[in-house]
Amino acid sequence: MPPMTTTTPAVPEEKKDAVSPPRDKHKEYRDRIVRTFLGCMMGMVAGIISFAAGGSLREDVFSTSVLGFLIMLASVVLQKHVFFLMRCSGDGLTKKDWLYHGFMTFAFWFITWTLLMTGRPA
């Protein structure tokens, strides 16, 4: 039986130069958690601001709803700037990531605002 030899496959020169540096997985994981937490907190703050700026339910409900929705949209747009200020490397996010963070902000805004509006006497 012939001896077994192991050979490593030859890597082309262009592939050797394209090797990326090692990533810090813990930093990426921490950044993802911080970004999700910030999105959730911004949604809750937007819900509280929408409640405070909304006026009473006896007034025009449509204008109150539009104002609350605009406050939520402003908080979604503001997220990008907060991510950069917190150094959470928001520059590498894809459209799917931004959609996820926008939905988390919307969900927490909606839940917070609905809970606050439920307890308000008419």
N, C-alpha and C positions, 0 to 999 in steps of 0.2 A: 504494500500500500504506500503511495507516495506521500511525503509529508505535506501537511496543509499549511499553506501560506496565506496570510491575510494581506491584502493590499488596499490601500485607501484610494478611493476614486480621485482622479485628477480634477482639481478645481480650476476652471479657466481663470486667467489673469483678471478679466473684468469682474468676475464674481468676488475675487479676493478683496478688491477695492470697495465693493458695495456692502461689505459687512457692517452692520449697524452696531453702535456701541451698546453695551449692556444697559438695560433699562432697570430703573429702580421700581420694582413691582409694589413695594410698600408705599412709596410716594404716590404712585398712580392710584392705588386703592384708597389712600387717604384723601386724595383730591376728589375722587368720585363721591365719596361719602360727604365731604364738605360741600361739594356742589349740590348734591341732593338736599342736604340739610338747609343750605341757603335758599334754595328754591322753595322748600316747604315753609320756611320762616317768612320769606317775602310774600308768599301767598296768604299766610295768616295776617301779616301786617296790612296787606292790601285789603283783606276782608274787614279788618277793624277800621281802617280809614274809610272804606266804602260805607260802612255802617254809620260812622260819625258824620260823614259828609252827606248822607242820604236824606236827612230830614225825616219827617214823620210819614207814616203810611197813608195818612189822609190826603197828602199832597199827590201830585201827579206821579203815578207809579212808573210810567214809561221813562220820564226824565231821571228818576232815581235809579232805575235799572241801567240806563245808558251811562250815567256817571260812574256807577260802580264797575261796569264792564270796562270803561276807559281807564279807570284806576288800575284794574287788573292788567290790562294790556301795557300800561306804563311800567308796571312792576316786572313784567316779562322782558321788556326792552332794557330795563335798568339792570337786569341780572347779568348781562354780558359785561357791563362795566364793573359791577361788584366782583365778578369772578376775577377780572384782571387786577383789581385793587387788592383782593385777598391772595393773589398769586396762586390761583388754582389751575393754571395752565389751560384756560378756556380756548386757546387758539387752535388746539388740535381736535376740537369737537366737530362731529359730522352733523348733517341735517337731522339725522335720527336722534342724536343726543340733545340737540336744541329742542326738538319736538317733545322729547321725554321731559326735559326740565320745564318747558312751557306748560305741559299737561299737569305736572306736579304742582306748579304754581296755581294753575286754574282750579285744580281739585281742592287744594287747601283754601283758596280764596272763597270758592263756592260753599264749602262746608262751614267755614268760619262765619261768613256773612249770613248764611241760612240759619245757623244756630243763634246768632245775635238777633236776627230779625224775628225769630220765633218767640223769643222772650219779651219782645217789645209790646206794650199794650197799645191797642188801636185807638 
